[in-house]
């Protein structure tokens, strides 16, 4: 809480006027980030075009957002066991929307023949796992930019789904 107060140039008592405890603040921050990310993923970038391009756009957005917010998600992984069940349930429901969105893209790709995916929901979880795990291992080195990582995960996602064409990265 002290770090947040310092970052916002506020006092902890001021923040506690709006949030009863640090877990409520953390849940609110996570909720906002997930909603912002969902808004980006529901944009035309992942609604229009062939499934392979929609997948690339989804993976790129998800990867870059996870890299950008890796500090928040690291904190969340440590603190989530302390969140009230209803807060954690709300966060999990938002995360499920990502899964459903990606599953729909993979299903469309399988239907069109662009992807080989007997189990689109499982494939979705695998792709999401790649984009989420990046926040644990990426450290921001000079030789590998966030964009480089996102591009590589796009290629790996397409390969994993058996895509044989040339999707624009």
C-alpha positions as CSV (number, residue, x, y, z in Angstrom):
1,X,0.0,0.0,0.0
2,X,2.9,2.3,0.8
3,X,4.4,1.8,-2.7
4,X,1.0,2.5,-4.3
5,X,0.5,5.6,-2.2
6,X,4.0,6.9,-3.0
7,X,3.4,6.2,-6.8
8,X,0.2,8.2,-6.7
9,X,1.6,11.0,-4.4
10,X,-1.1,10.2,-1.8
11,X,-1.2,9.0,1.7
12,X,-2.3,5.5,2.7
13,X,-5.2,6.9,4.8
14,X,-6.5,8.7,1.7
15,X,-6.5,5.5,-0.3
16,X,-8.2,3.7,2.5
17,X,-11.1,6.1,2.2
18,X,-11.9,4.4,-1.1
19,X,-10.8,0.8,-0.4
20,X,-11.3,-1.1,2.9
21,X,-8.1,-3.0,2.5
22,X,-5.2,-3.8,0.1
23,X,-7.0,-6.8,-1.3
24,X,-9.9,-4.7,-2.4
25,X,-7.6,-2.3,-4.1
26,X,-5.7,-5.2,-5.8
27,X,-8.9,-6.7,-7.0
28,X,-10.1,-3.3,-8.3
29,X,-6.8,-2.9,-10.2
30,X,-6.9,-6.4,-11.7
31,X,-10.6,-5.9,-12.6
32,X,-9.8,-2.7,-14.5
33,X,-6.8,-4.3,-16.3
34,X,-8.8,-7.3,-17.3
35,X,-11.7,-5.2,-18.6
36,X,-9.3,-2.9,-20.5
37,X,-7.6,-5.9,-22.1
38,X,-11.0,-7.5,-23.0
39,X,-12.1,-4.2,-24.6
40,X,-8.9,-4.3,-26.7
41,X,-9.5,-8.0,-27.6
42,X,-13.1,-7.4,-28.5
43,X,-12.1,-4.6,-31.0
44,X,-12.2,-5.2,-34.8
45,X,-8.6,-6.5,-34.5
46,X,-10.0,-9.8,-33.3
47,X,-13.4,-9.6,-34.9
48,X,-12.7,-9.2,-38.6
49,X,-10.5,-11.0,-41.0
50,X,-9.4,-14.6,-41.4
51,X,-9.0,-16.6,-38.3
52,X,-5.2,-16.8,-38.6
53,X,-4.9,-13.0,-38.5
54,X,-7.4,-12.7,-35.7
55,X,-5.3,-15.3,-33.7
56,X,-2.1,-13.3,-34.4
57,X,-3.8,-10.1,-33.3
58,X,-5.1,-11.8,-30.1
59,X,-1.8,-13.3,-29.2
60,X,0.1,-10.1,-29.8
61,X,-2.3,-8.0,-27.7
62,X,-2.4,-10.5,-24.9
63,X,1.4,-11.0,-24.8
64,X,2.1,-7.3,-24.8
65,X,-0.4,-6.6,-22.1
66,X,0.9,-9.4,-20.0
67,X,4.5,-8.1,-20.4
68,X,3.4,-4.5,-19.7
69,X,1.5,-5.5,-16.5
70,X,3.8,-8.3,-15.3
71,X,4.4,-6.5,-12.0
72,X,0.7,-6.4,-11.3
73,X,0.2,-10.1,-12.1
74,X,3.2,-11.1,-10.1
75,X,1.7,-9.3,-7.1
76,X,-1.7,-10.9,-7.8
77,X,-0.2,-14.4,-7.8
78,X,1.3,-13.8,-4.4
79,X,-1.8,-12.1,-2.9
80,X,-4.7,-13.9,-4.6
81,X,-5.0,-16.5,-1.9
82,X,-5.9,-13.7,0.5
83,X,-8.7,-12.3,-1.7
84,X,-12.3,-12.8,-0.7
85,X,-14.0,-15.6,-2.7
86,X,-16.4,-13.2,-4.5
87,X,-13.5,-11.0,-5.7
88,X,-11.5,-13.9,-6.9
89,X,-14.6,-15.3,-8.6
90,X,-15.2,-12.0,-10.4
91,X,-11.6,-12.0,-11.7
92,X,-11.9,-15.7,-12.8
93,X,-15.1,-14.8,-14.7
94,X,-13.3,-12.1,-16.6
95,X,-10.4,-14.4,-17.4
96,X,-12.9,-17.0,-18.7
97,X,-14.1,-14.3,-21.2
98,X,-10.5,-14.3,-22.7
99,X,-10.7,-18.1,-23.0
100,X,-14.1,-18.0,-24.7
101,X,-12.9,-15.3,-27.1
102,X,-9.8,-17.2,-28.1
103,X,-11.7,-20.5,-28.4
104,X,-14.1,-18.9,-30.8
105,X,-11.2,-17.8,-33.0
106,X,-9.7,-21.2,-32.9
107,X,-13.0,-22.9,-33.7
108,X,-13.5,-20.5,-36.7
109,X,-10.0,-21.5,-37.9
110,X,-10.7,-25.2,-37.5
111,X,-14.0,-24.8,-39.4
112,X,-12.3,-23.0,-42.3
113,X,-9.5,-25.5,-42.4
114,X,-6.8,-23.0,-41.5
115,X,-6.1,-24.7,-38.1
116,X,-5.9,-28.3,-37.0
117,X,-7.7,-28.4,-33.6
118,X,-9.7,-31.4,-32.5
119,X,-10.2,-29.7,-29.2
120,X,-10.4,-25.9,-29.6
121,X,-10.9,-25.3,-25.9
122,X,-7.8,-27.2,-25.0
123,X,-5.9,-25.4,-27.8
124,X,-7.2,-22.1,-26.4
125,X,-5.8,-22.9,-22.9
126,X,-2.4,-23.8,-24.4
127,X,-2.2,-20.5,-26.3
128,X,-3.4,-18.5,-23.3
129,X,-0.8,-20.3,-21.2
130,X,1.9,-19.1,-23.5
131,X,0.7,-15.5,-23.4
132,X,0.2,-15.5,-19.6
133,X,3.4,-17.3,-18.6
134,X,5.4,-14.6,-20.4
135,X,4.8,-12.4,-17.4
136,X,6.7,-14.8,-15.2
137,X,9.9,-15.2,-17.3
138,X,10.3,-12.1,-19.4
139,X,12.7,-9.7,-17.8
140,X,13.1,-7.0,-20.6
141,X,16.5,-7.7,-22.0
142,X,18.1,-5.5,-24.6
143,X,18.3,-8.3,-27.1
144,X,14.7,-9.3,-26.9
145,X,12.0,-6.6,-27.0
146,X,8.4,-7.2,-26.0
147,X,7.5,-7.0,-29.7
148,X,10.1,-9.7,-30.5
149,X,8.5,-11.9,-27.8
150,X,5.0,-11.2,-29.1
151,X,6.0,-12.0,-32.7
152,X,7.6,-15.3,-31.7
153,X,4.6,-16.4,-29.6
154,X,2.4,-15.6,-32.7
155,X,4.5,-17.9,-34.8
156,X,4.5,-20.6,-32.2
157,X,0.7,-20.3,-31.8
158,X,0.1,-20.6,-35.5
159,X,2.5,-23.6,-35.7
160,X,0.9,-25.3,-32.8
161,X,-2.5,-25.1,-34.5
162,X,-1.1,-26.5,-37.7
163,X,-1.3,-23.4,-39.8
164,X,0.5,-23.8,-43.1
165,X,0.0,-20.4,-44.7
166,X,1.7,-17.0,-44.3
167,X,-0.1,-14.8,-41.8
168,X,1.0,-11.2,-41.6
169,X,2.8,-10.5,-38.3
